[in-house]
Amino acid sequence: MKDIIFKDGKVQKGHRIKIPKAIVDTLEIKEGQKVLIKFDVIKKKMTVEIEND
């Protein structure tokens, strides 16, 4: 498992979810791929799952 630390990043709120470029590049997410983001509120953890075609 890789840990990615974002320095000088800002939390953005809105109706869309914006995935930071560092995560997109690390996970090699391509445009049009389905991405499932799960939030565990108790553990304060986020999981990103990518569906490959």
mmCIF entry with sequence, helices, sheets and N, C-alpha, C, O atoms, coordinates in Angstrom:
data_MODEL
# 
_entry.id   MODEL 
# 
_entity.id                         1 
_entity.type                       polymer 
_entity.pdbx_number_of_molecules   1 
# 
_entity_poly.entity_id                      1 
_entity_poly.type                           'polypeptide(L)' 
_entity_poly.nstd_linkage                   no 
_entity_poly.nstd_monomer                   no 
_entity_poly.pdbx_seq_one_letter_code       MKDIIFKDGKVQKGHRIKIPKAIVDTLEIKEGQKVLIKFDVIKKKMTVEIEND 
_entity_poly.pdbx_seq_one_letter_code_can   MKDIIFKDGKVQKGHRIKIPKAIVDTLEIKEGQKVLIKFDVIKKKMTVEIEND 
_entity_poly.pdbx_strand_id                 A 
# 
loop_
_entity_poly_seq.entity_id 
_entity_poly_seq.num 
_entity_poly_seq.mon_id 
_entity_poly_seq.hetero 
1 1  MET n 
1 2  LYS n 
1 3  ASP n 
1 4  ILE n 
1 5  ILE n 
1 6  PHE n 
1 7  LYS n 
1 8  ASP n 
1 9  GLY n 
1 10 LYS n 
1 11 VAL n 
1 12 GLN n 
1 13 LYS n 
1 14 GLY n 
1 15 HIS n 
1 16 ARG n 
1 17 ILE n 
1 18 LYS n 
1 19 ILE n 
1 20 PRO n 
1 21 LYS n 
1 22 ALA n 
1 23 ILE n 
1 24 VAL n 
1 25 ASP n 
1 26 THR n 
1 27 LEU n 
1 28 GLU n 
1 29 ILE n 
1 30 LYS n 
1 31 GLU n 
1 32 GLY n 
1 33 GLN n 
1 34 LYS n 
1 35 VAL n 
1 36 LEU n 
1 37 ILE n 
1 38 LYS n 
1 39 PHE n 
1 40 ASP n 
1 41 VAL n 
1 42 ILE n 
1 43 LYS n 
1 44 LYS n 
1 45 LYS n 
1 46 MET n 
1 47 THR n 
1 48 VAL n 
1 49 GLU n 
1 50 ILE n 
1 51 GLU n 
1 52 ASN n 
1 53 ASP n 
# 
_struct_asym.id          A 
_struct_asym.entity_id   1 
# 
_struct_conf.conf_type_id            HELX_P 
_struct_conf.id                      HELX_P1 
_struct_conf.pdbx_PDB_helix_id       AA1 
_struct_conf.beg_label_comp_id       LYS 
_struct_conf.beg_label_asym_id       A 
_struct_conf.beg_label_seq_id        21 
_struct_conf.pdbx_beg_PDB_ins_code   ? 
_struct_conf.end_label_comp_id       LEU 
_struct_conf.end_label_asym_id       A 
_struct_conf.end_label_seq_id        27 
_struct_conf.pdbx_end_PDB_ins_code   ? 
_struct_conf.beg_auth_comp_id        LYS 
_struct_conf.beg_auth_asym_id        A 
_struct_conf.beg_auth_seq_id         21 
_struct_conf.end_auth_comp_id        LEU 
_struct_conf.end_auth_asym_id        A 
_struct_conf.end_auth_seq_id         27 
_struct_conf.pdbx_PDB_helix_class    1 
_struct_conf.details                 ? 
_struct_conf.pdbx_PDB_helix_length   7 
# 
_struct_conf_type.id          HELX_P 
_struct_conf_type.criteria    ? 
_struct_conf_type.reference   ? 
# 
_struct_sheet.id               AA1 
_struct_sheet.type             ? 
_struct_sheet.number_strands   2 
_struct_sheet.details          ? 
# 
_struct_sheet_order.sheet_id     AA1 
_struct_sheet_order.range_id_1   1 
_struct_sheet_order.range_id_2   2 
_struct_sheet_order.offset       ? 
_struct_sheet_order.sense        anti-parallel 
# 
loop_
_struct_sheet_range.sheet_id 
_struct_sheet_range.id 
_struct_sheet_range.beg_label_comp_id 
_struct_sheet_range.beg_label_asym_id 
_struct_sheet_range.beg_label_seq_id 
_struct_sheet_range.pdbx_beg_PDB_ins_code 
_struct_sheet_range.end_label_comp_id 
_struct_sheet_range.end_label_asym_id 
_struct_sheet_range.end_label_seq_id 
_struct_sheet_range.pdbx_end_PDB_ins_code 
_struct_sheet_range.beg_auth_comp_id 
_struct_sheet_range.beg_auth_asym_id 
_struct_sheet_range.beg_auth_seq_id 
_struct_sheet_range.end_auth_comp_id 
_struct_sheet_range.end_auth_asym_id 
_struct_sheet_range.end_auth_seq_id 
AA1 1 LYS A 34 ? ASP A 40 ? LYS A 34 ASP A 40 
AA1 2 LYS A 45 ? GLU A 51 ? LYS A 45 GLU A 51 
# 
loop_
_atom_site.group_PDB 
_atom_site.id 
_atom_site.type_symbol 
_atom_site.label_atom_id 
_atom_site.label_alt_id 
_atom_site.label_comp_id 
_atom_site.label_asym_id 
_atom_site.label_entity_id 
_atom_site.label_seq_id 
_atom_site.pdbx_PDB_ins_code 
_atom_site.Cartn_x 
_atom_site.Cartn_y 
_atom_site.Cartn_z 
_atom_site.occupancy 
_atom_site.B_iso_or_equiv 
_atom_site.pdbx_formal_charge 
_atom_site.auth_seq_id 
_atom_site.auth_comp_id 
_atom_site.auth_asym_id 
_atom_site.auth_atom_id 
_atom_site.pdbx_PDB_model_num 
ATOM 1   N N  . MET A 1 1  ? 0.847   -1.178 0.000   1.00 0.00 ? 1  MET A N  1 
ATOM 2   C CA . MET A 1 1  ? 0.000   0.000  0.000   1.00 0.00 ? 1  MET A CA 1 
ATOM 3   C C  . MET A 1 1  ? 0.887   1.233  0.000   1.00 0.00 ? 1  MET A C  1 
ATOM 4   O O  . MET A 1 1  ? 1.890   1.293  0.712   1.00 0.00 ? 1  MET A O  1 
ATOM 5   N N  . LYS A 1 2  ? 0.510   2.208  -0.801  1.00 0.00 ? 2  LYS A N  1 
ATOM 6   C CA . LYS A 1 2  ? 1.253   3.462  -0.872  1.00 0.00 ? 2  LYS A CA 1 
ATOM 7   C C  . LYS A 1 2  ? 0.536   4.523  -0.075  1.00 0.00 ? 2  LYS A C  1 
ATOM 8   O O  . LYS A 1 2  ? -0.692  4.599  -0.093  1.00 0.00 ? 2  LYS A O  1 
ATOM 9   N N  . ASP A 1 3  ? 1.289   5.332  0.615   1.00 0.00 ? 3  ASP A N  1 
ATOM 10  C CA . ASP A 1 3  ? 0.734   6.485  1.311   1.00 0.00 ? 3  ASP A CA 1 
ATOM 11  C C  . ASP A 1 3  ? 1.070   7.719  0.496   1.00 0.00 ? 3  ASP A C  1 
ATOM 12  O O  . ASP A 1 3  ? 2.226   7.939  0.136   1.00 0.00 ? 3  ASP A O  1 
ATOM 13  N N  . ILE A 1 4  ? 0.071   8.512  0.211   1.00 0.00 ? 4  ILE A N  1 
ATOM 14  C CA . ILE A 1 4  ? 0.283   9.754  -0.520  1.00 0.00 ? 4  ILE A CA 1 
ATOM 15  C C  . ILE A 1 4  ? -0.083  10.890 0.422   1.00 0.00 ? 4  ILE A C  1 
ATOM 16  O O  . ILE A 1 4  ? -1.193  10.931 0.953   1.00 0.00 ? 4  ILE A O  1 
ATOM 17  N N  . ILE A 1 5  ? 0.833   11.794 0.624   1.00 0.00 ? 5  ILE A N  1 
ATOM 18  C CA . ILE A 1 5  ? 0.600   12.922 1.523   1.00 0.00 ? 5  ILE A CA 1 
ATOM 19  C C  . ILE A 1 5  ? 0.507   14.180 0.669   1.00 0.00 ? 5  ILE A C  1 
ATOM 20  O O  . ILE A 1 5  ? 1.378   14.453 -0.156  1.00 0.00 ? 5  ILE A O  1 
ATOM 21  N N  . PHE A 1 6  ? -0.558  14.934 0.880   1.00 0.00 ? 6  PHE A N  1 
ATOM 22  C CA . PHE A 1 6  ? -0.754  16.166 0.127   1.00 0.00 ? 6  PHE A CA 1 
ATOM 23  C C  . PHE A 1 6  ? -0.363  17.335 1.013   1.00 0.00 ? 6  PHE A C  1 
ATOM 24  O O  . PHE A 1 6  ? -0.944  17.550 2.077   1.00 0.00 ? 6  PHE A O  1 
ATOM 25  N N  . LYS A 1 7  ? 0.612   18.070 0.566   1.00 0.00 ? 7  LYS A N  1 
ATOM 26  C CA . LYS A 1 7  ? 1.032   19.259 1.290   1.00 0.00 ? 7  LYS A CA 1 
ATOM 27  C C  . LYS A 1 7  ? 0.490   20.470 0.545   1.00 0.00 ? 7  LYS A C  1 
ATOM 28  O O  . LYS A 1 7  ? 0.451   20.493 -0.685  1.00 0.00 ? 7  LYS A O  1 
ATOM 29  N N  . ASP A 1 8  ? 0.078   21.459 1.295   1.00 0.00 ? 8  ASP A N  1 
ATOM 30  C CA . ASP A 1 8  ? -0.474  22.696 0.734   1.00 0.00 ? 8  ASP A CA 1 
ATOM 31  C C  . ASP A 1 8  ? -1.746  22.447 -0.062  1.00 0.00 ? 8  ASP A C  1 
ATOM 32  O O  . ASP A 1 8  ? -2.126  23.281 -0.884  1.00 0.00 ? 8  ASP A O  1 
ATOM 33  N N  . GLY A 1 9  ? -2.419  21.312 0.165   1.00 0.00 ? 9  GLY A N  1 
ATOM 34  C CA . GLY A 1 9  ? -3.680  21.028 -0.515  1.00 0.00 ? 9  GLY A CA 1 
ATOM 35  C C  . GLY A 1 9  ? -4.830  21.667 0.233   1.00 0.00 ? 9  GLY A C  1 
ATOM 36  O O  . GLY A 1 9  ? -4.727  21.966 1.423   1.00 0.00 ? 9  GLY A O  1 
ATOM 37  N N  . LYS A 1 10 ? -5.917  21.870 -0.469  1.00 0.00 ? 10 LYS A N  1 
ATOM 38  C CA . LYS A 1 10 ? -7.093  22.472 0.138   1.00 0.00 ? 10 LYS A CA 1 
ATOM 39  C C  . LYS A 1 10 ? -8.281  21.550 -0.071  1.00 0.00 ? 10 LYS A C  1 
ATOM 40  O O  . LYS A 1 10 ? -8.397  20.896 -1.108  1.00 0.00 ? 10 LYS A O  1 
ATOM 41  N N  . VAL A 1 11 ? -9.155  21.503 0.909   1.00 0.00 ? 11 VAL A N  1 
ATOM 42  C CA . VAL A 1 11 ? -10.377 20.727 0.806   1.00 0.00 ? 11 VAL A CA 1 
ATOM 43  C C  . VAL A 1 11 ? -11.383 21.555 0.010   1.00 0.00 ? 11 VAL A C  1 
ATOM 44  O O  . VAL A 1 11 ? -11.592 22.735 0.291   1.00 0.00 ? 11 VAL A O  1 
ATOM 45  N N  . GLN A 1 12 ? -11.997 20.927 -0.979  1.00 0.00 ? 12 GLN A N  1 
ATOM 46  C CA . GLN A 1 12 ? -12.989 21.613 -1.786  1.00 0.00 ? 12 GLN A CA 1 
ATOM 47  C C  . GLN A 1 12 ? -14.349 20.965 -1.550  1.00 0.00 ? 12 GLN A C  1 
ATOM 48  O O  . GLN A 1 12 ? -14.454 19.744 -1.437  1.00 0.00 ? 12 GLN A O  1 
ATOM 49  N N  . LYS A 1 13 ? -15.368 21.778 -1.478  1.00 0.00 ? 13 LYS A N  1 
ATOM 50  C CA . LYS A 1 13 ? -16.726 21.279 -1.304  1.00 0.00 ? 13 LYS A CA 1 
ATOM 51  C C  . LYS A 1 13 ? -17.535 21.642 -2.535  1.00 0.00 ? 13 LYS A C  1 
ATOM 52  O O  . LYS A 1 13 ? -17.263 22.642 -3.199  1.00 0.00 ? 13 LYS A O  1 
ATOM 53  N N  . GLY A 1 14 ? -18.520 20.829 -2.828  1.00 0.00 ? 14 GLY A N  1 
ATOM 54  C CA . GLY A 1 14 ? -19.378 21.121 -3.963  1.00 0.00 ? 14 GLY A CA 1 
ATOM 55  C C  . GLY A 1 14 ? -20.179 19.907 -4.351  1.00 0.00 ? 14 GLY A C  1 
ATOM 56  O O  . GLY A 1 14 ? -20.224 18.923 -3.612  1.00 0.00 ? 14 GLY A O  1 
ATOM 57  N N  . HIS A 1 15 ? -20.803 19.964 -5.485  1.00 0.00 ? 15 HIS A N  1 
ATOM 58  C CA . HIS A 1 15 ? -21.656 18.874 -5.958  1.00 0.00 ? 15 HIS A CA 1 
ATOM 59  C C  . HIS A 1 15 ? -20.863 17.811 -6.706  1.00 0.00 ? 15 HIS A C  1 
ATOM 60  O O  . HIS A 1 15 ? -21.341 16.688 -6.867  1.00 0.00 ? 15 HIS A O  1 
ATOM 61  N N  . ARG A 1 16 ? -19.675 18.141 -7.158  1.00 0.00 ? 16 ARG A N  1 
ATOM 62  C CA . ARG A 1 16 ? -18.833 17.183 -7.874  1.00 0.00 ? 16 ARG A CA 1 
ATOM 63  C C  . ARG A 1 16 ? -17.705 16.734 -6.977  1.00 0.00 ? 16 ARG A C  1 
ATOM 64  O O  . ARG A 1 16 ? -17.315 17.433 -6.042  1.00 0.00 ? 16 ARG A O  1 
ATOM 65  N N  . ILE A 1 17 ? -17.192 15.569 -7.271  1.00 0.00 ? 17 ILE A N  1 
ATOM 66  C CA . ILE A 1 17 ? -16.030 15.083 -6.536  1.00 0.00 ? 17 ILE A CA 1 
ATOM 67  C C  . ILE A 1 17 ? -14.815 15.294 -7.426  1.00 0.00 ? 17 ILE A C  1 
ATOM 68  O O  . ILE A 1 17 ? -14.785 14.839 -8.569  1.00 0.00 ? 17 ILE A O  1 
ATOM 69  N N  . LYS A 1 18 ? -13.837 15.972 -6.905  1.00 0.00 ? 18 LYS A N  1 
ATOM 70  C CA . LYS A 1 18 ? -12.610 16.231 -7.652  1.00 0.00 ? 18 LYS A CA 1 
ATOM 71  C C  . LYS A 1 18 ? -11.501 15.395 -7.031  1.00 0.00 ? 18 LYS A C  1 
ATOM 72  O O  . LYS A 1 18 ? -11.191 15.540 -5.849  1.00 0.00 ? 18 LYS A O  1 
ATOM 73  N N  . ILE A 1 19 ? -10.912 14.524 -7.829  1.00 0.00 ? 19 ILE A N  1 
ATOM 74  C CA . ILE A 1 19 ? -9.825  13.675 -7.357  1.00 0.00 ? 19 ILE A CA 1 
ATOM 75  C C  . ILE A 1 19 ? -8.512  14.376 -7.687  1.00 0.00 ? 19 ILE A C  1 
ATOM 76  O O  . ILE A 1 19 ? -8.273  14.734 -8.841  1.00 0.00 ? 19 ILE A O  1 
ATOM 77  N N  . PRO A 1 20 ? -7.654  14.576 -6.679  1.00 0.00 ? 20 PRO A N  1 
ATOM 78  C CA . PRO A 1 20 ? -6.378  15.261 -6.936  1.00 0.00 ? 20 PRO A CA 1 
ATOM 79  C C  . PRO A 1 20 ? -5.543  14.550 -8.017  1.00 0.00 ? 20 PRO A C  1 
ATOM 80  O O  . PRO A 1 20 ? -5.555  13.324 -8.121  1.00 0.00 ? 20 PRO A O  1 
ATOM 81  N N  . LYS A 1 21 ? -4.833  15.335 -8.802  1.00 0.00 ? 21 LYS A N  1 
ATOM 82  C CA . LYS A 1 21 ? -4.022  14.808 -9.906  1.00 0.00 ? 21 LYS A CA 1 
ATOM 83  C C  . LYS A 1 21 ? -3.012  13.773 -9.426  1.00 0.00 ? 21 LYS A C  1 
ATOM 84  O O  . LYS A 1 21 ? -2.731  12.812 -10.142 1.00 0.00 ? 21 LYS A O  1 
ATOM 85  N N  . ALA A 1 22 ? -2.464  13.949 -8.235  1.00 0.00 ? 22 ALA A N  1 
ATOM 86  C CA . ALA A 1 22 ? -1.489  12.983 -7.717  1.00 0.00 ? 22 ALA A CA 1 
ATOM 87  C C  . ALA A 1 22 ? -2.116  11.592 -7.579  1.00 0.00 ? 22 ALA A C  1 
ATOM 88  O O  . ALA A 1 22 ? -1.458  10.589 -7.854  1.00 0.00 ? 22 ALA A O  1 
ATOM 89  N N  . ILE A 1 23 ? -3.382  11.526 -7.154  1.00 0.00 ? 23 ILE A N  1 
ATOM 90  C CA . ILE A 1 23 ? -4.062  10.231 -7.031  1.00 0.00 ? 23 ILE A CA 1 
ATOM 91  C C  . ILE A 1 23 ? -4.372  9.664  -8.411  1.00 0.00 ? 23 ILE A C  1 
ATOM 92  O O  . ILE A 1 23 ? -4.173  8.473  -8.652  1.00 0.00 ? 23 ILE A O  1 
ATOM 93  N N  . VAL A 1 24 ? -4.858  10.506 -9.315  1.00 0.00 ? 24 VAL A N  1 
ATOM 94  C CA . VAL A 1 24 ? -5.174  10.061 -10.677 1.00 0.00 ? 24 VAL A CA 1 
ATOM 95  C C  . VAL A 1 24 ? -3.931  9.485  -11.347 1.00 0.00 ? 24 VAL A C  1 
ATOM 96  O O  . VAL A 1 24 ? -4.001  8.438  -11.989 1.00 0.00 ? 24 VAL A O  1 
ATOM 97  N N  . ASP A 1 25 ? -2.800  10.158 -11.201 1.00 0.00 ? 25 ASP A N  1 
ATOM 98  C CA . ASP A 1 25 ? -1.552  9.690  -11.811 1.00 0.00 ? 25 ASP A CA 1 
ATOM 99  C C  . ASP A 1 25 ? -1.059  8.404  -11.154 1.00 0.00 ? 25 ASP A C  1 
ATOM 100 O O  . ASP A 1 25 ? -0.628  7.482  -11.845 1.00 0.00 ? 25 ASP A O  1 
ATOM 101 N N  . THR A 1 26 ? -1.120  8.336  -9.826  1.00 0.00 ? 26 THR A N  1 
ATOM 102 C CA . THR A 1 26 ? -0.630  7.161  -9.110  1.00 0.00 ? 26 THR A CA 1 
ATOM 103 C C  . THR A 1 26 ? -1.458  5.921  -9.435  1.00 0.00 ? 26 THR A C  1 
ATOM 104 O O  . THR A 1 26 ? -0.907  4.838  -9.633  1.00 0.00 ? 26 THR A O  1 
ATOM 105 N N  . LEU A 1 27 ? -2.778  6.078  -9.490  1.00 0.00 ? 27 LEU A N  1 
ATOM 106 C CA . LEU A 1 27 ? -3.671  4.952  -9.762  1.00 0.00 ? 27 LEU A CA 1 
ATOM 107 C C  . LEU A 1 27 ? -3.889  4.710  -11.250 1.00 0.00 ? 27 LEU A C  1 
ATOM 108 O O  . LEU A 1 27 ? -4.568  3.760  -11.639 1.00 0.00 ? 27 LEU A O  1 
ATOM 109 N N  . GLU A 1 28 ? -3.308  5.577  -12.082 1.00 0.00 ? 28 GLU A N  1 
ATOM 110 C CA . GLU A 1 28 ? -3.430  5.488  -13.538 1.00 0.00 ? 28 GLU A CA 1 
ATOM 111 C C  . GLU A 1 28 ? -4.891  5.418  -13.967 1.00 0.00 ? 28 GLU A C  1 
ATOM 112 O O  . GLU A 1 28 ? -5.276  4.565  -14.766 1.00 0.00 ? 28 GLU A O  1 
ATOM 113 N N  . ILE A 1 29 ? -5.700  6.330  -13.424 1.00 0.00 ? 29 ILE A N  1 
ATOM 114 C CA . ILE A 1 29 ? -7.115  6.416  -13.774 1.00 0.00 ? 29 ILE A CA 1 
ATOM 115 C C  . ILE A 1 29 ? -7.235  7.098  -15.127 1.00 0.00 ? 29 ILE A C  1 
ATOM 116 O O  . ILE A 1 29 ? -6.683  8.178  -15.339 1.00 0.00 ? 29 ILE A O  1 
ATOM 117 N N  . LYS A 1 30 ? -7.957  6.464  -16.036 1.00 0.00 ? 30 LYS A N  1 
ATOM 118 C CA . LYS A 1 30 ? -8.170  7.011  -17.379 1.00 0.00 ? 30 LYS A CA 1 
ATOM 119 C C  . LYS A 1 30 ? -9.548  7.654  -17.461 1.00 0.00 ? 30 LYS A C  1 
ATOM 120 O O  . LYS A 1 30 ? -10.457 7.291  -16.715 1.00 0.00 ? 30 LYS A O  1 
ATOM 121 N N  . GLU A 1 31 ? -9.693  8.596  -18.361 1.00 0.00 ? 31 GLU A N  1 
ATOM 122 C CA . GLU A 1 31 ? -10.969 9.268  -18.544 1.00 0.00 ? 31 GLU A CA 1 
ATOM 123 C C  . GLU A 1 31 ? -12.044 8.258  -18.951 1.00 0.00 ? 31 GLU A C  1 
ATOM 124 O O  . GLU A 1 31 ? -11.825 7.441  -19.845 1.00 0.00 ? 31 GLU A O  1 
ATOM 125 N N  . GLY A 1 32 ? -13.181 8.315  -18.306 1.00 0.00 ? 32 GLY A N  1 
ATOM 126 C CA . GLY A 1 32 ? -14.293 7.422  -18.625 1.00 0.00 ? 32 GLY A CA 1 
ATOM 127 C C  . GLY A 1 32 ? -14.363 6.178  -17.748 1.00 0.00 ? 32 GLY A C  1 
ATOM 128 O O  . GLY A 1 32 ? -15.373 5.474  -17.768 1.00 0.00 ? 32 GLY A O  1 
ATOM 129 N N  . GLN A 1 33 ? -13.307 5.889  -16.975 1.00 0.00 ? 33 GLN A N  1 
ATOM 130 C CA . GLN A 1 33 ? -13.343 4.728  -16.087 1.00 0.00 ? 33 GLN A CA 1 
ATOM 131 C C  . GLN A 1 33 ? -14.303 5.003  -14.940 1.00 0.00 ? 33 GLN A C  1 
ATOM 132 O O  . GLN A 1 33 ? -14.442 6.142  -14.494 1.00 0.00 ? 33 GLN A O  1 
ATOM 133 N N  . LYS A 1 34 ? -14.963 3.952  -14.467 1.00 0.00 ? 34 LYS A N  1 
ATOM 134 C CA . LYS A 1 34 ? -15.868 4.092  -13.336 1.00 0.00 ? 34 LYS A CA 1 
ATOM 135 C C  . LYS A 1 34 ? -15.055 4.024  -12.050 1.00 0.00 ? 34 LYS A C  1 
ATOM 136 O O  . LYS A 1 34 ? -14.231 3.129  -11.862 1.00 0.00 ? 34 LYS A O  1 
ATOM 137 N N  . VAL A 1 35 ? -15.305 4.992  -11.169 1.00 0.00 ? 35 VAL A N  1 
ATOM 138 C CA . VAL A 1 35 ? -14.580 5.091  -9.911  1.00 0.00 ? 35 VAL A CA 1 
ATOM 139 C C  . VAL A 1 35 ? -15.600 5.056  -8.776  1.00 0.00 ? 35 VAL A C  1 
ATOM 140 O O  . VAL A 1 35 ? -16.573 5.810  -8.783  1.00 0.00 ? 35 VAL A O  1 
ATOM 141 N N  . LEU A 1 36 ? -15.372 4.179  -7.804  1.00 0.00 ? 36 LEU A N  1 
ATOM 142 C CA . LEU A 1 36 ? -16.217 4.078  -6.621  1.00 0.00 ? 36 LEU A CA 1 
ATOM 143 C C  . LEU A 1 36 ? -15.420 4.568  -5.431  1.00 0.00 ? 36 LEU A C  1 
ATOM 144 O O  . LEU A 1 36 ? -14.345 4.046  -5.135  1.00 0.00 ? 36 LEU A O  1 
ATOM 145 N N  . ILE A 1 37 ? -15.948 5.576  -4.747  1.00 0.00 ? 37 ILE A N  1 
ATOM 146 C CA . ILE A 1 37 ? -15.276 6.137  -3.589  1.00 0.00 ? 37 ILE A CA 1 
ATOM 147 C C  . ILE A 1 37 ? -16.107 5.807  -2.355  1.00 0.00 ? 37 ILE A C  1 
ATOM 148 O O  . ILE A 1 37 ? -17.284 6.159  -2.278  1.00 0.00 ? 37 ILE A O  1 
ATOM 149 N N  . LYS A 1 38 ? -15.489 5.127  -1.392  1.00 0.00 ? 38 LYS A N  1 
ATOM 150 C CA . LYS A 1 38 ? -16.172 4.737  -0.160  1.00 0.00 ? 38 LYS A CA 1 
ATOM 151 C C  . LYS A 1 38 ? -15.568 5.507  1.007   1.00 0.00 ? 38 LYS A C  1 
ATOM 152 O O  . LYS A 1 38 ? -14.350 5.639  1.117   1.00 0.00 ? 38 LYS A O  1 
ATOM 153 N N  . PHE A 1 39 ? -16.439 6.012  1.876   1.00 0.00 ? 39 PHE A N  1 
ATOM 154 C CA . PHE A 1 39 ? -15.997 6.745  3.047   1.00 0.00 ? 39 PHE A CA 1 
ATOM 155 C C  . PHE A 1 39 ? -16.378 5.957  4.300   1.00 0.00 ? 39 PHE A C  1 
ATOM 156 O O  . PHE A 1 39 ? -17.528 5.548  4.456   1.00 0.00 ? 39 PHE A O  1 
ATOM 157 N N  . ASP A 1 40 ? -15.418 5.748  5.182   1.00 0.00 ? 40 ASP A N  1 
ATOM 158 C CA . ASP A 1 40 ? -15.674 5.136  6.483   1.00 0.00 ? 40 ASP A CA 1 
ATOM 159 C C  . ASP A 1 40 ? -15.585 6.258  7.507   1.00 0.00 ? 40 ASP A C  1 
ATOM 160 O O  . ASP A 1 40 ? -14.495 6.683  7.891   1.00 0.00 ? 40 ASP A O  1 
ATOM 161 N N  . VAL A 1 41 ? -16.747 6.728  7.940   1.00 0.00 ? 41 VAL A N  1 
ATOM 162 C CA . VAL A 1 41 ? -16.802 7.884  8.829   1.00 0.00 ? 41 VAL A CA 1 
ATOM 163 C C  . VAL A 1 41 ? -16.175 7.586  10.183  1.00 0.00 ? 41 VAL A C  1 
ATOM 164 O O  . VAL A 1 41 ? -15.517 8.451  10.761  1.00 0.00 ? 41 VAL A O  1 
ATOM 165 N N  . ILE A 1 42 ? -16.366 6.388  10.691  1.00 0.00 ? 42 ILE A N  1 
ATOM 166 C CA . ILE A 1 42 ? -15.843 6.034  12.012  1.00 0.00 ? 42 ILE A CA 1 
ATOM 167 C C  . ILE A 1 42 ? -14.316 5.997  12.001  1.00 0.00 ? 42 ILE A C  1 
ATOM 168 O O  . ILE A 1 42 ? -13.673 6.560  12.887  1.00 0.00 ? 42 ILE A O  1 
ATOM 169 N N  . LYS A 1 43 ? -13.737 5.334  10.999  1.00 0.00 ? 43 LYS A N  1 
ATOM 170 C CA . LYS A 1 43 ? -12.278 5.217  10.921  1.00 0.00 ? 43 LYS A CA 1 
ATOM 171 C C  . LYS A 1 43 ? -11.634 6.416  10.239  1.00 0.00 ? 43 LYS A C  1 
ATOM 172 O O  . LYS A 1 43 ? -10.409 6.542  10.219  1.00 0.00 ? 43 LYS A O  1 
ATOM 173 N N  . LYS A 1 44 ? -12.467 7.301  9.676   1.00 0.00 ? 44 LYS A N  1 
ATOM 174 C CA . LYS A 1 44 ? -11.993 8.468  8.919   1.00 0.00 ? 44 LYS A CA 1 
ATOM 175 C C  . LYS A 1 44 ? -11.053 8.017  7.804   1.00 0.00 ? 44 LYS A C  1 
ATOM 176 O O  . LYS A 1 44 ? -9.919  8.481  7.687   1.00 0.00 ? 44 LYS A O  1 
ATOM 177 N N  . LYS A 1 45 ? -11.568 7.096  6.989   1.00 0.00 ? 45 LYS A N  1 
ATOM 178 C CA . LYS A 1 45 ? -10.774 6.505  5.918   1.00 0.00 ? 45 LYS A CA 1 
ATOM 179 C C  . LYS A 1 45 ? -11.561 6.553  4.614   1.00 0.00 ? 45 LYS A C  1 
ATOM 180 O O  . LYS A 1 45 ? -12.782 6.392  4.614   1.00 0.00 ? 45 LYS A O  1 
ATOM 181 N N  . MET A 1 46 ? -10.866 6.773  3.510   1.00 0.00 ? 46 MET A N  1 
ATOM 182 C CA . MET A 1 46 ? -11.485 6.803  2.201   1.00 0.00 ? 46 MET A CA 1 
ATOM 183 C C  . MET A 1 46 ? -10.845 5.736  1.330   1.00 0.00 ? 46 MET A C  1 
ATOM 184 O O  . MET A 1 46 ? -9.623  5.595  1.310   1.00 0.00 ? 46 MET A O  1 
ATOM 185 N N  . THR A 1 47 ? -11.671 4.983  0.609   1.00 0.00 ? 47 THR A N  1 
ATOM 186 C CA . THR A 1 47 ? -11.179 3.943  -0.286  1.00 0.00 ? 47 THR A CA 1 
ATOM 187 C C  . THR A 1 47 ? -11.630 4.276  -1.709  1.00 0.00 ? 47 THR A C  1 
ATOM 188 O O  . THR A 1 47 ? -12.792 4.613  -1.935  1.00 0.00 ? 47 THR A O  1 
ATOM 189 N N  . VAL A 1 48 ? -10.714 4.179  -2.655  1.00 0.00 ? 48 VAL A N  1 
ATOM 190 C CA . VAL A 1 48 ? -11.023 4.438  -4.058  1.00 0.00 ? 48 VAL A CA 1 
ATOM 191 C C  . VAL A 1 48 ? -10.894 3.115  -4.807  1.00 0.00 ? 48 VAL A C  1 
ATOM 192 O O  . VAL A 1 48 ? -9.841  2.478  -4.774  1.00 0.00 ? 48 VAL A O  1 
ATOM 193 N N  . GLU A 1 49 ? -11.972 2.703  -5.485  1.00 0.00 ? 49 GLU A N  1 
ATOM 194 C CA . GLU A 1 49 ? -11.953 1.480  -6.291  1.00 0.00 ? 49 GLU A CA 1 
ATOM 195 C C  . GLU A 1 49 ? -12.210 1.865  -7.743  1.00 0.00 ? 49 GLU A C  1 
ATOM 196 O O  . GLU A 1 49 ? -13.094 2.669  -8.041  1.00 0.00 ? 49 GLU A O  1 
ATOM 197 N N  . ILE A 1 50 ? -11.420 1.275  -8.641  1.00 0.00 ? 50 ILE A N  1 
ATOM 198 C CA . ILE A 1 50 ? -11.520 1.565  -10.062 1.00 0.00 ? 50 ILE A CA 1 
ATOM 199 C C  . ILE A 1 50 ? -12.000 0.330  -10.787 1.00 0.00 ? 50 ILE A C  1 
ATOM 200 O O  . ILE A 1 50 ? -11.441 -0.755 -10.623 1.00 0.00 ? 50 ILE A O  1 
ATOM 201 N N  . GLU A 1 51 ? -13.041 0.495  -11.592 1.00 0.00 ? 51 GLU A N  1 
ATOM 202 C CA . GLU A 1 51 ? -13.575 -0.622 -12.362 1.00 0.00 ? 51 GLU A CA 1 
ATOM 203 C C  . GLU A 1 51 ? -12.900 -0.635 -13.732 1.00 0.00 ? 51 GLU A C  1 
ATOM 204 O O  . GLU A 1 51 ? -13.007 0.319  -14.503 1.00 0.00 ? 51 GLU A O  1 
ATOM 205 N N  . ASN A 1 52 ? -12.209 -1.729 -14.016 1.00 0.00 ? 52 ASN A N  1 
ATOM 206 C CA . ASN A 1 52 ? -11.545 -1.874 -15.308 1.00 0.00 ? 52 ASN A CA 1 
ATOM 207 C C  . ASN A 1 52 ? -12.473 -2.539 -16.292 1.00 0.00 ? 52 ASN A C  1 
ATOM 208 O O  . ASN A 1 52 ? -13.169 -3.496 -15.954 1.00 0.00 ? 52 ASN A O  1 
ATOM 209 N N  . ASP A 1 53 ? -12.486 -2.032 -17.515 1.00 0.00 ? 53 ASP A N  1 
ATOM 210 C CA . ASP A 1 53 ? -13.340 -2.626 -18.570 1.00 0.00 ? 53 ASP A CA 1 
ATOM 211 C C  . ASP A 1 53 ? -12.659 -3.792 -19.222 1.00 0.00 ? 53 ASP A C  1 
ATOM 212 O O  . ASP A 1 53 ? -13.223 -4.410 -20.125 1.00 0.00 ? 53 ASP A O  1 
# 
